[in-house]
């Protein structure tokens, strides 16, 4: 017997593709406030038709964040999370419209993440078509600035997270079909070295090269990789000095620190501070945390592991296998999980090559993955 969600989604597959073409054609790249507002209007119309009330977290520098809420007849409050912005500059959408090659549908923002936004709507639609309303409420959140920096939507994500019991991120599944059950937390630091300038030809001995001293410290930083399991240290940029004939007075690096466990993240931060605490050859160091470039850890807690197991069982009932992956990349799902909400990431269709001209989703994954999301919501409601 065909699963009712699969049957519904298969029947409406052509409509899904037409909707996706329409949604991708809305250019919401390059911090386009008008583009985000157009996506929001499109989503709001669909959500309203499904019985949602829609509200906005108003923004001035970026597009507004959209939140749809639909009360049900049960207890569990479920969040579907996504973002309406895409990474590409304005104009990319018109230059590279959707194309289909074999099982791949290509286009800017297809995988990251308009197919996921749409699958969330279709999963809700399939759930309601079966008369399943034993949820406390469904929350549908589309933020406007996931691809940009600095971020303005994080306080609103945290606000919504405090209202829900479980969350599914609509980001695409990994290219191999994995969902994400854990993500590293990250911290960025700017480290500035200050030495003493001098003429490199006339009296170099009077100088204290900030570039040379900082380069020696960079070598020590690199050796901190893996000093605890899963810890990574990346020196992303290094710049300093002025001219070849001047002993460099200043040099600066920016670094990225990541770890799966909070205790390890704090340990690597302390190790960095310790490394730069003492001057080297009369060169002094200033270590500054970049507070707008943080992401919390999405830890694979027992509650997340239980949700992962549930989704794996549901996938098996649909005839395919799902594995949970741990990744170093950050996601808005991390903020939800950090609020104590059991969260799974990657519940959208399978896709890959984000942020490139070859970005795609797998057509054959749309129905089964959207059905899996609908079944997961139904199963969570069935747990009370």
Secondary structure as GFF3:
##gff-version 3
##sequence-region A 1 384
A	DSSP	alpha_helix	4	11	.	.	.	ID=ss1
A	DSSP	alpha_helix	13	24	.	.	.	ID=ss2
A	DSSP	alpha_helix	33	49	.	.	.	ID=ss3
A	DSSP	beta_strand	53	57	.	.	.	ID=ss4
A	DSSP	beta_strand	65	71	.	.	.	ID=ss5
A	DSSP	beta_strand	77	83	.	.	.	ID=ss6
A	DSSP	alpha_helix	92	95	.	.	.	ID=ss7
A	DSSP	beta_strand	99	101	.	.	.	ID=ss8
A	DSSP	beta_strand	104	106	.	.	.	ID=ss9
A	DSSP	pi_helix	110	114	.	.	.	ID=ss10
A	DSSP	alpha_helix	115	129	.	.	.	ID=ss11
A	DSSP	beta_strand	137	143	.	.	.	ID=ss12
A	DSSP	alpha_helix	154	161	.	.	.	ID=ss13
A	DSSP	beta_strand	166	169	.	.	.	ID=ss14
A	DSSP	beta_strand	179	183	.	.	.	ID=ss15
A	DSSP	beta_strand	185	194	.	.	.	ID=ss16
A	DSSP	beta_strand	198	199	.	.	.	ID=ss17
A	DSSP	three_ten_helix	204	206	.	.	.	ID=ss18
A	DSSP	alpha_helix	210	222	.	.	.	ID=ss19
A	DSSP	beta_strand	232	240	.	.	.	ID=ss20
A	DSSP	beta_strand	246	247	.	.	.	ID=ss21
A	DSSP	beta_strand	250	259	.	.	.	ID=ss22
A	DSSP	alpha_helix	262	275	.	.	.	ID=ss23
A	DSSP	beta_strand	284	289	.	.	.	ID=ss24
A	DSSP	alpha_helix	302	317	.	.	.	ID=ss25
A	DSSP	beta_strand	324	327	.	.	.	ID=ss26
A	DSSP	alpha_helix	333	338	.	.	.	ID=ss27
A	DSSP	beta_strand	342	344	.	.	.	ID=ss28
A	DSSP	beta_strand	351	352	.	.	.	ID=ss29
A	DSSP	beta_strand	360	362	.	.	.	ID=ss30
A	DSSP	alpha_helix	363	382	.	.	.	ID=ss31
###
